[in-house]
């Protein structure tokens, strides 16, 4: 009976340890996710530009294809898809900002949302080259 109790106690200790590790990893992942959103919001509000972290992957993909295919139909399609991706990402930031408990007060939230909505409107009107080149 003592042996079974010790095995059970070891199992419980192991389970608690694994649970603790999972909780720590989830906290890190959540913190990183929220920090990335806030950095993107801050960059958009301060510069009016698409966040660099969003642009990096998209520009790299487009430039690699354009090196081999020039100004082909595929490159133009990729640019349109990239613009759509960016607009979806800013839409997610707008939705996040509406419900986020991290924004201090109603006035701050309104200012933030207005700046994000204005950036989205401007990006929607421009083509890809204008989006990556212009500050606003």
DSSP file (Angstrom, degrees, kcal/mol; ACC not computed):
  #  RESIDUE AA STRUCTURE BP1 BP2  ACC     N-H-->O    O-->H-N    N-H-->O    O-->H-N    TCO  KAPPA ALPHA  PHI   PSI    X-CA   Y-CA   Z-CA
    1    1 A X     >        0   0    0      0, 0.0     4,-2.1     0, 0.0     5,-0.1   0.000 360.0 360.0 360.0 -38.2    0.0    0.0    0.0
    2    2 A X  H  >  +     0   0    0      1,-0.2     4,-2.3     2,-0.2     5,-0.2   0.881 360.0  54.0 -63.7 -38.2    2.9    2.4    0.8
    3    3 A X  H  > S+     0   0    0      2,-0.2     4,-2.2     1,-0.2    -1,-0.2   0.907 108.8  47.7 -64.1 -42.0    4.4    1.7   -2.6
    4    4 A X  H  > S+     0   0    0      2,-0.2     4,-2.6     1,-0.2    -1,-0.2   0.890 111.0  52.0 -65.5 -40.4    1.1    2.7   -4.4
    5    5 A X  H  X S+     0   0    0     -4,-2.1     4,-2.6     2,-0.2    -2,-0.2   0.905 110.3  48.1 -63.7 -41.4    0.8    5.8   -2.2
    6    6 A X  H  X S+     0   0    0     -4,-2.3     4,-2.5     2,-0.2    -2,-0.2   0.894 112.0  49.1 -66.6 -40.0    4.4    6.9   -3.2
    7    7 A X  H  X S+     0   0    0     -4,-2.2     4,-2.5     2,-0.2    -2,-0.2   0.926 112.8  47.9 -63.1 -44.4    3.8    6.2   -6.9
    8    8 A X  H  X S+     0   0    0     -4,-2.6     4,-2.4     2,-0.2    -2,-0.2   0.911 112.2  48.9 -63.1 -42.6    0.6    8.3   -6.6
    9    9 A X  H  X S+     0   0    0     -4,-2.6     4,-2.4     2,-0.2    -2,-0.2   0.893 111.4  49.7 -63.8 -40.8    2.4   11.1   -4.8
   10   10 A X  H  X S+     0   0    0     -4,-2.5     4,-2.7     2,-0.2    -2,-0.2   0.896 110.6  50.9 -64.6 -40.3    5.2   11.1   -7.4
   11   11 A X  H  X S+     0   0    0     -4,-2.5     4,-2.7     2,-0.2    -2,-0.2   0.921 110.7  48.1 -63.1 -44.2    2.5   11.2  -10.2
   12   12 A X  H  X S+     0   0    0     -4,-2.4     4,-2.6     2,-0.2    -2,-0.2   0.920 112.6  48.6 -62.8 -44.4    0.8   14.2   -8.5
   13   13 A X  H  X S+     0   0    0     -4,-2.4     4,-2.4     2,-0.2    -2,-0.2   0.923 113.3  47.4 -62.2 -44.6    4.1   16.0   -8.1
   14   14 A X  H  X S+     0   0    0     -4,-2.7     4,-2.6     2,-0.2    -2,-0.2   0.917 112.2  50.1 -62.3 -43.7    5.1   15.3  -11.7
   15   15 A X  H  X S+     0   0    0     -4,-2.7     4,-2.5     2,-0.2    -2,-0.2   0.907 111.2  48.3 -61.9 -43.8    1.6   16.5  -12.9
   16   16 A X  H  X S+     0   0    0     -4,-2.6     4,-2.3     2,-0.2    -1,-0.2   0.904 111.6  50.4 -64.0 -41.8    1.9   19.7  -10.8
   17   17 A X  H  X S+     0   0    0     -4,-2.4     4,-2.2     2,-0.2    -2,-0.2   0.932 111.9  46.6 -62.7 -46.6    5.4   20.4  -12.2
   18   18 A X  H  X S+     0   0    0     -4,-2.6     4,-2.4     1,-0.2    -2,-0.2   0.910 112.0  51.6 -62.1 -42.5    4.2   19.9  -15.8
   19   19 A X  H  X S+     0   0    0     -4,-2.5     4,-2.4     1,-0.2    -1,-0.2   0.897 108.7  51.1 -61.3 -41.3    1.2   22.1  -15.2
   20   20 A X  H  X S+     0   0    0     -4,-2.3     4,-2.2     2,-0.2    -1,-0.2   0.910 110.2  49.0 -63.0 -43.6    3.4   24.8  -13.8
   21   21 A X  H  X S+     0   0    0     -4,-2.2     4,-2.3     2,-0.2    -2,-0.2   0.907 111.3  50.0 -62.8 -42.8    5.7   24.7  -16.9
   22   22 A X  H  X S+     0   0    0     -4,-2.4     4,-2.4     1,-0.2    -2,-0.2   0.912 110.2  50.2 -63.1 -42.8    2.7   24.8  -19.2
   23   23 A X  H  X S+     0   0    0     -4,-2.4     4,-2.2     2,-0.2    -2,-0.2   0.910 110.4  49.7 -62.9 -42.7    1.3   27.9  -17.3
   24   24 A X  H  X S+     0   0    0     -4,-2.2     4,-2.1     1,-0.2    -2,-0.2   0.921 111.9  48.1 -62.6 -44.4    4.7   29.7  -17.5
   25   25 A X  H  X S+     0   0    0     -4,-2.3     4,-2.5     1,-0.2    -2,-0.2   0.885 110.6  51.2 -64.7 -38.7    4.9   29.0  -21.3
   26   26 A X  H  X S+     0   0    0     -4,-2.4     4,-2.7     2,-0.2     5,-0.2   0.896 108.7  51.7 -65.1 -39.8    1.3   30.2  -21.8
   27   27 A X  H  X S+     0   0    0     -4,-2.2     4,-2.6     2,-0.2    -2,-0.2   0.919 111.5  47.2 -61.9 -43.7    2.1   33.4  -19.9
   28   28 A X  H  X S+     0   0    0     -4,-2.1     4,-2.5     2,-0.2    -2,-0.2   0.929 113.6  47.5 -63.2 -45.6    5.2   34.0  -22.1
   29   29 A X  H  X S+     0   0    0     -4,-2.5     4,-2.3     2,-0.2    -2,-0.2   0.915 113.8  46.8 -63.4 -44.2    3.3   33.3  -25.3
   30   30 A X  H  X S+     0   0    0     -4,-2.7     4,-2.6     2,-0.2     5,-0.2   0.910 112.2  50.7 -64.5 -43.0    0.4   35.6  -24.3
   31   31 A X  H  X S+     0   0    0     -4,-2.6     4,-2.6    -5,-0.2    -2,-0.2   0.907 111.4  48.0 -61.1 -42.7    2.7   38.4  -23.2
   32   32 A X  H  X S+     0   0    0     -4,-2.5     4,-2.4     2,-0.2    -2,-0.2   0.915 111.6  50.4 -64.0 -43.4    4.5   38.2  -26.5
   33   33 A X  H  X S+     0   0    0     -4,-2.3     4,-1.7     2,-0.2    -2,-0.2   0.921 114.1  43.4 -61.6 -46.6    1.3   38.2  -28.5
   34   34 A X  H  X S+     0   0    0     -4,-2.6     4,-2.4     2,-0.2    -1,-0.2   0.901 112.7  52.8 -67.8 -41.3   -0.1   41.2  -26.6
   35   35 A X  H  X S+     0   0    0     -4,-2.6     4,-2.6    -5,-0.2    -2,-0.2   0.898 107.5  52.1 -62.1 -40.8    3.3   43.0  -26.9
   36   36 A X  H  X S+     0   0    0     -4,-2.4     4,-2.2     1,-0.2    -1,-0.2   0.904 110.0  49.1 -62.5 -41.1    3.4   42.5  -30.6
   37   37 A X  H  X S+     0   0    0     -4,-1.7     4,-2.5     1,-0.2    -2,-0.2   0.925 112.4  47.1 -63.4 -43.9   -0.1   44.0  -31.0
   38   38 A X  H  X S+     0   0    0     -4,-2.4     4,-2.5     2,-0.2    -2,-0.2   0.873 111.3  51.0 -69.0 -36.3    0.8   47.0  -28.9
   39   39 A X  H  X S+     0   0    0     -4,-2.6     4,-2.4     2,-0.2    -1,-0.2   0.910 111.5  48.5 -64.5 -41.3    4.1   47.6  -30.8
   40   40 A X  H  X S+     0   0    0     -4,-2.2     4,-2.3     2,-0.2    -2,-0.2   0.919 112.3  48.1 -64.8 -43.9    2.2   47.4  -34.1
   41   41 A X  H  X S+     0   0    0     -4,-2.5     4,-2.7     1,-0.2     5,-0.2   0.931 112.3  49.5 -61.1 -45.6   -0.4   49.9  -32.8
   42   42 A X  H  X S+     0   0    0     -4,-2.5     4,-2.6     1,-0.2     5,-0.2   0.907 111.1  48.9 -62.0 -42.6    2.2   52.2  -31.5
   43   43 A X  H  X>S+     0   0    0     -4,-2.4     4,-2.3     2,-0.2     5,-0.6   0.900 113.1  47.1 -65.6 -40.4    4.1   52.2  -34.8
   44   44 A X  H  X5S+     0   0    0     -4,-2.3     4,-2.0     3,-0.2    -2,-0.2   0.938 115.1  45.5 -65.4 -46.6    1.0   52.8  -36.9
   45   45 A X  H  <5S+     0   0    0     -4,-2.7    -2,-0.2    -5,-0.2    -1,-0.2   0.896 118.9  41.7 -65.2 -41.0   -0.1   55.7  -34.6
   46   46 A X  H  <5S+     0   0    0     -4,-2.6    -1,-0.2    -5,-0.2    -2,-0.2   0.853 133.2  16.2 -76.6 -35.8    3.3   57.3  -34.5
   47   47 A X  H  <5S-     0   0    0     -4,-2.3    -3,-0.2    -5,-0.2    -2,-0.2   0.690  83.2-132.7-113.8 -23.8    4.4   56.9  -38.1
   48   48 A X  S  <<S+     0   0    0     -4,-2.0     2,-0.2    -5,-0.6    -4,-0.2   0.471  70.2 119.4  78.6   0.8    1.2   56.2  -40.2
   49   49 A X  S    S-     0   0    0     -6,-0.6    -1,-0.3     1,-0.1     2,-0.3  -0.546  77.0 -93.8 -97.5 162.3    3.2   53.4  -41.8
   50   50 A X        -     0   0    0     81,-0.4     5,-0.1    -2,-0.2    -1,-0.1  -0.565  57.8 -95.1 -68.2 134.4    2.7   49.7  -41.9
   51   51 A X    >>  -     0   0    0     -2,-0.3     4,-1.8     1,-0.1     3,-0.9  -0.231  27.5-128.0 -55.1 139.0    4.7   48.0  -39.1
   52   52 A X  H 3> S+     0   0    0      1,-0.3     4,-2.4     2,-0.2    -1,-0.1   0.839 107.4  60.4 -58.8 -35.6    8.1   46.8  -40.2
   53   53 A X  H 3> S+     0   0    0      1,-0.2     4,-0.7     2,-0.2    -1,-0.3   0.847 107.5  45.7 -64.6 -32.1    7.4   43.4  -38.8
   54   54 A X  H <> S+     0   0    0     -3,-0.9     4,-1.0     1,-0.2    -1,-0.2   0.887 114.3  48.4 -72.8 -39.7    4.4   43.0  -41.1
   55   55 A X  H  X S+     0   0    0     -4,-1.8     4,-3.3     1,-0.2     5,-0.4   0.839  96.7  71.2 -72.7 -34.4    6.3   44.3  -44.1
   56   56 A X  H  X S+     0   0    0     -4,-2.4     4,-2.1     1,-0.2    -1,-0.2   0.912 103.1  37.7 -52.0 -55.9    9.4   42.1  -43.7
   57   57 A X  H  X S+     0   0    0     -4,-0.7     4,-2.1     1,-0.2    -1,-0.2   0.900 119.0  49.0 -65.8 -41.6    7.9   38.8  -44.7
   58   58 A X  H  X S+     0   0    0     -4,-1.0     4,-2.4     1,-0.2    -2,-0.2   0.935 113.1  45.4 -66.6 -46.1    5.7   40.2  -47.4
   59   59 A X  H  X S+     0   0    0     -4,-3.3     4,-2.9     1,-0.2     5,-0.2   0.893 111.4  53.5 -64.6 -39.2    8.4   42.2  -49.1
   60   60 A X  H  X S+     0   0    0     -4,-2.1     4,-2.0    -5,-0.4    -1,-0.2   0.922 111.0  46.2 -61.6 -44.4   10.9   39.3  -49.0
   61   61 A X  H  X S+     0   0    0     -4,-2.1     4,-1.8     2,-0.2    -2,-0.2   0.925 115.0  46.5 -64.2 -45.5    8.4   37.0  -50.7
   62   62 A X  H  X S+     0   0    0     -4,-2.4     4,-2.8     1,-0.2    -2,-0.2   0.920 112.4  49.6 -64.9 -44.0    7.5   39.6  -53.3
   63   63 A X  H  X S+     0   0    0     -4,-2.9     4,-1.7     1,-0.2    -1,-0.2   0.872 108.5  52.9 -66.6 -35.5   11.1   40.5  -54.1
   64   64 A X  H  X S+     0   0    0     -4,-2.0     4,-0.9    -5,-0.2    -1,-0.2   0.899 114.5  41.7 -66.4 -38.5   12.2   36.8  -54.4
   65   65 A X  H  X S+     0   0    0     -4,-1.8     4,-2.6     1,-0.2     3,-0.3   0.889 112.6  53.6 -74.2 -38.8    9.4   36.2  -57.0
   66   66 A X  H  X S+     0   0    0     -4,-2.8     4,-2.0     1,-0.2    -2,-0.2   0.794 102.1  60.0 -68.9 -25.8    9.9   39.5  -58.8
   67   67 A X  H  < S+     0   0    0     -4,-1.7    -1,-0.2    -5,-0.2    -2,-0.2   0.879 116.1  32.9 -65.2 -37.1   13.7   38.7  -59.2
   68   68 A X  H  < S+     0   0    0     -4,-0.9    -2,-0.2    -3,-0.3    -1,-0.2   0.791 134.4  26.3 -89.5 -29.3   12.8   35.6  -61.2
   69   69 A X  H  < S-     0   0    0     -4,-2.6     3,-0.2     1,-0.3    -3,-0.2   0.392  86.6-152.1-119.2   3.1    9.6   36.7  -62.9
   70   70 A X  S  < S-     0   0    0     -4,-2.0     2,-0.8    -5,-0.2    -1,-0.3  -0.355  71.3 -15.7  63.6-138.0    9.9   40.5  -63.2
   71   71 A X  S    S+     0   0    0      4,-0.1    -1,-0.2    -4,-0.1    -5,-0.1  -0.408  95.3 154.6 -97.6  56.7    6.6   42.4  -63.2
   72   72 A X     >  -     0   0    0     -2,-0.8     4,-1.9    -3,-0.2     5,-0.2  -0.159  61.5-101.2 -78.7 174.1    4.5   39.3  -64.0
   73   73 A X  H  > S+     0   0    0      1,-0.2     4,-2.3     2,-0.2     5,-0.2   0.850 122.2  57.9 -62.8 -36.1    0.9   38.7  -63.2
   74   74 A X  H  > S+     0   0    0      2,-0.2     4,-2.3     1,-0.2    -1,-0.2   0.900 105.2  49.3 -63.8 -41.1    2.0   36.5  -60.2
   75   75 A X  H  > S+     0   0    0      2,-0.2     4,-2.2     1,-0.2    -2,-0.2   0.920 111.2  49.2 -64.9 -44.0    3.9   39.4  -58.7
   76   76 A X  H  X S+     0   0    0     -4,-1.9     4,-2.0     1,-0.2    -2,-0.2   0.897 111.4  49.9 -61.8 -39.7    0.9   41.8  -59.1
   77   77 A X  H  X S+     0   0    0     -4,-2.3     4,-2.4     1,-0.2    -1,-0.2   0.899 109.3  51.6 -64.8 -40.4   -1.3   39.2  -57.5
   78   78 A X  H  X S+     0   0    0     -4,-2.3     4,-2.5     1,-0.2    -2,-0.2   0.879 108.2  52.1 -64.5 -37.2    1.1   38.8  -54.6
   79   79 A X  H  X S+     0   0    0     -4,-2.2     4,-2.2     2,-0.2    -1,-0.2   0.905 110.3  47.9 -65.8 -40.7    1.1   42.5  -54.1
   80   80 A X  H  X S+     0   0    0     -4,-2.0     4,-2.2     2,-0.2    -2,-0.2   0.909 112.5  49.1 -65.4 -41.1   -2.7   42.6  -54.0
   81   81 A X  H  X S+     0   0    0     -4,-2.4     4,-2.4     2,-0.2    -2,-0.2   0.894 109.8  52.1 -64.5 -39.3   -2.7   39.7  -51.5
   82   82 A X  H  X S+     0   0    0     -4,-2.5     4,-2.5     2,-0.2    -2,-0.2   0.910 108.8  49.9 -63.8 -42.1   -0.2   41.4  -49.4
   83   83 A X  H  X S+     0   0    0     -4,-2.2     4,-2.4     1,-0.2    -1,-0.2   0.915 110.8  50.1 -61.6 -42.7   -2.3   44.5  -49.2
   84   84 A X  H  X S+     0   0    0     -4,-2.2     4,-2.2     2,-0.2    -2,-0.2   0.896 109.7  51.1 -62.2 -40.8   -5.3   42.4  -48.3
   85   85 A X  H  X S+     0   0    0     -4,-2.4     4,-2.3     2,-0.2    -2,-0.2   0.924 110.7  48.5 -62.1 -45.3   -3.3   40.7  -45.5
   86   86 A X  H  X S+     0   0    0     -4,-2.5     4,-2.4     1,-0.2     5,-0.2   0.906 110.7  50.4 -63.5 -42.0   -2.2   44.1  -44.1
   87   87 A X  H  X S+     0   0    0     -4,-2.4     4,-2.0     1,-0.2    -1,-0.2   0.886 110.6  50.0 -64.6 -37.4   -5.8   45.4  -44.2
   88   88 A X  H  X S+     0   0    0     -4,-2.2     4,-2.1     2,-0.2    -1,-0.2   0.901 109.7  51.6 -65.6 -39.9   -6.9   42.3  -42.3
   89   89 A X  H  X S+     0   0    0     -4,-2.3     4,-2.0     1,-0.2    -2,-0.2   0.911 110.6  46.6 -65.3 -41.4   -4.2   42.8  -39.7
   90   90 A X  H  X S+     0   0    0     -4,-2.4     4,-2.5     2,-0.2    -1,-0.2   0.867 109.2  56.0 -70.0 -32.1   -5.1   46.4  -39.1
   91   91 A X  H  X S+     0   0    0     -4,-2.0     4,-2.5    -5,-0.2    -2,-0.2   0.910 107.3  49.6 -60.9 -40.9   -8.8   45.3  -38.9
   92   92 A X  H  X S+     0   0    0     -4,-2.1     4,-2.6     2,-0.2    -2,-0.2   0.894 110.4  50.1 -64.6 -39.6   -7.8   42.9  -36.1
   93   93 A X  H  X S+     0   0    0     -4,-2.0     4,-2.7     2,-0.2    -2,-0.2   0.892 109.7  51.0 -65.1 -38.6   -5.9   45.7  -34.3
   94   94 A X  H  X S+     0   0    0     -4,-2.5     4,-1.7     2,-0.2    -2,-0.2   0.941 112.4  45.7 -63.3 -47.1   -9.0   47.9  -34.6
   95   95 A X  H  X S+     0   0    0     -4,-2.5     4,-1.3     1,-0.2    -2,-0.2   0.911 113.4  50.3 -61.4 -42.1  -11.2   45.2  -33.1
   96   96 A X  H  X S+     0   0    0     -4,-2.6     4,-1.6     1,-0.2     3,-0.4   0.914 108.9  51.6 -61.4 -43.7   -8.6   44.5  -30.4
   97   97 A X  H  < S+     0   0    0     -4,-2.7    -1,-0.2     1,-0.2    -2,-0.2   0.822 104.7  57.3 -65.4 -31.2   -8.4   48.2  -29.5
   98   98 A X  H  < S+     0   0    0     -4,-1.7    -1,-0.2     1,-0.2    -2,-0.2   0.861 120.8  26.5 -66.3 -34.7  -12.2   48.4  -29.2
   99   99 A X  H  < S+     0   0    0     -4,-1.3    -2,-0.2    -3,-0.4    -1,-0.2   0.484  90.1 121.8-109.4  -4.2  -12.3   45.7  -26.5
  100  100 A X    ><  -     0   0    0     -4,-1.6     3,-0.7     1,-0.2    -4,-0.0  -0.378  48.4-156.9 -68.2 132.0   -8.8   45.9  -24.9
  101  101 A X  T 3  S+     0   0    0      1,-0.2    -1,-0.2    -2,-0.1    -4,-0.1   0.516  86.1  77.1 -79.8  -3.8   -8.7   46.5  -21.2
  102  102 A X  T 3   +     0   0    0      0, 0.0     2,-0.5     0, 0.0    -1,-0.2   0.561  69.9  93.1 -85.1  -8.4   -5.2   47.9  -21.7
  103  103 A X  S <  S-     0   0    0     -3,-0.7     6,-0.1     1,-0.1     3,-0.0  -0.763  75.9-138.0 -87.6 130.0   -6.4   51.2  -23.1
  104  104 A X        -     0   0    0     -2,-0.5     2,-0.2     1,-0.0    -1,-0.1   0.929  64.3 -11.4 -59.0 -61.2   -6.6   53.7  -20.2
  105  105 A X  S  > S-     0   0    0      1,-0.1     4,-2.2     0, 0.0     5,-0.2  -0.777  71.0 -92.8-138.1 179.0   -9.8   55.7  -20.8
  106  106 A X  H  > S+     0   0    0     -2,-0.2     4,-2.3     1,-0.2     5,-0.2   0.881 120.1  51.9 -64.5 -40.5  -12.6   56.3  -23.3
  107  107 A X  H  > S+     0   0    0      2,-0.2     4,-2.4     1,-0.2    -1,-0.2   0.928 111.1  47.3 -62.6 -46.0  -10.9   59.4  -24.8
  108  108 A X  H  > S+     0   0    0      1,-0.2     4,-2.7     2,-0.2    -1,-0.2   0.911 111.5  51.5 -61.3 -43.0   -7.6   57.6  -25.3
  109  109 A X  H  X S+     0   0    0     -4,-2.2     4,-2.7     1,-0.2    -1,-0.2   0.902 110.0  49.3 -62.2 -41.7   -9.5   54.7  -26.9
  110  110 A X  H  X S+     0   0    0     -4,-2.3     4,-2.6     2,-0.2    -2,-0.2   0.915 112.0  47.7 -64.4 -43.4  -11.3   57.1  -29.3
  111  111 A X  H  X S+     0   0    0     -4,-2.4     4,-2.3     2,-0.2    -2,-0.2   0.935 113.7  48.1 -62.0 -46.2   -8.1   58.8  -30.4
  112  112 A X  H  X S+     0   0    0     -4,-2.7     4,-2.3     1,-0.2    -2,-0.2   0.931 113.0  47.1 -60.5 -47.9   -6.4   55.5  -30.9
  113  113 A X  H  X S+     0   0    0     -4,-2.7     4,-2.9     1,-0.2     5,-0.2   0.896 110.3  52.9 -63.7 -40.4   -9.3   54.1  -32.9
  114  114 A X  H  X S+     0   0    0     -4,-2.6     4,-2.3     2,-0.2    -1,-0.2   0.916 110.6  47.3 -61.6 -42.7   -9.5   57.2  -35.0
  115  115 A X  H  X S+     0   0    0     -4,-2.3     4,-2.3     2,-0.2    -2,-0.2   0.909 114.3  46.7 -65.7 -41.8   -5.8   57.0  -35.9
  116  116 A X  H  X S+     0   0    0     -4,-2.3     4,-2.4     2,-0.2    -2,-0.2   0.917 113.2  48.6 -66.2 -42.6   -6.0   53.3  -36.8
  117  117 A X  H  X S+     0   0    0     -4,-2.9     4,-2.4     2,-0.2    -2,-0.2   0.888 111.5  50.3 -64.4 -38.7   -9.2   53.8  -38.9
  118  118 A X  H  X S+     0   0    0     -4,-2.3     4,-2.4    -5,-0.2    -2,-0.2   0.916 110.7  48.8 -65.4 -43.5   -7.5   56.7  -40.7
  119  119 A X  H  X S+     0   0    0     -4,-2.3     4,-2.6     1,-0.2    -2,-0.2   0.915 111.8  50.0 -61.7 -42.4   -4.4   54.6  -41.4
  120  120 A X  H  X S+     0   0    0     -4,-2.4     4,-2.4     2,-0.2    -2,-0.2   0.926 109.9  50.2 -62.4 -44.3   -6.6   51.8  -42.7
  121  121 A X  H  X S+     0   0    0     -4,-2.4     4,-1.5     1,-0.2    -2,-0.2   0.921 112.3  47.3 -60.5 -44.9   -8.6   54.2  -44.9
  122  122 A X  H  X S+     0   0    0     -4,-2.4     4,-1.2     1,-0.2    -1,-0.2   0.916 112.6  48.6 -63.7 -43.5   -5.3   55.6  -46.4
  123  123 A X  H  < S+     0   0    0     -4,-2.6     3,-0.2     1,-0.2    -1,-0.2   0.866 108.1  55.2 -65.3 -35.4   -3.8   52.1  -47.0
  124  124 A X  H  < S+     0   0    0     -4,-2.4    -1,-0.2     1,-0.2    -2,-0.2   0.855 107.9  49.2 -66.0 -34.2   -7.0   50.9  -48.6
  125  125 A X  H  < S+     0   0    0     -4,-1.5    -1,-0.2    -5,-0.2    -2,-0.2   0.753 104.2  72.8 -76.1 -24.4   -6.9   53.8  -51.2
  126  126 A X  S  < S-     0   0    0     -4,-1.2     2,-0.2    -3,-0.2     0, 0.0  -0.475  77.5-123.2 -93.6 159.6   -3.2   53.2  -52.1
  127  127 A X     >  -     0   0    0     -2,-0.1     4,-2.1     1,-0.1     3,-0.3  -0.450  42.6 -90.0 -90.3 176.2   -1.6   50.6  -54.1
  128  128 A X  H  > S+     0   0    0      1,-0.2     4,-2.3     2,-0.2     5,-0.2   0.882 124.1  50.9 -56.8 -47.3    1.3   48.4  -52.8
  129  129 A X  H  > S+     0   0    0      1,-0.2     4,-1.3     2,-0.2    -1,-0.2   0.881 111.6  48.5 -61.0 -39.0    4.1   50.7  -53.8
  130  130 A X  H  > S+     0   0    0     -3,-0.3     4,-2.5     2,-0.2    -1,-0.2   0.875 109.6  53.2 -67.7 -37.2    2.5   53.7  -52.2
  131  131 A X  H  < S+     0   0    0     -4,-2.1   -81,-0.4     1,-0.2    -2,-0.2   0.926 113.9  40.6 -64.4 -44.4    1.8   51.8  -49.0
  132  132 A X  H  < S+     0   0    0     -4,-2.3    -1,-0.2    -5,-0.2    -2,-0.2   0.705 122.5  41.5 -79.7 -16.9    5.4   50.7  -48.6
  133  133 A X  H  < S+     0   0    0     -4,-1.3     2,-0.2    -5,-0.2    -2,-0.2   0.845  99.4  71.4 -97.9 -38.4    6.9   54.1  -49.7
  134  134 A X     <  -     0   0    0     -4,-2.5     0, 0.0    -5,-0.2     0, 0.0  -0.525  66.9-139.7 -92.2 149.4    4.8   56.8  -48.1
  135  135 A X              0   0    0     -2,-0.2    -1,-0.1     1,-0.1    -4,-0.0   0.787 360.0 360.0 -73.1 -27.3    4.7   57.8  -44.5
  136  136 A X              0   0    0    -14,-0.1    -1,-0.1   -87,-0.0   -88,-0.1   0.354 360.0 360.0-141.8 360.0    0.9   58.3  -44.5
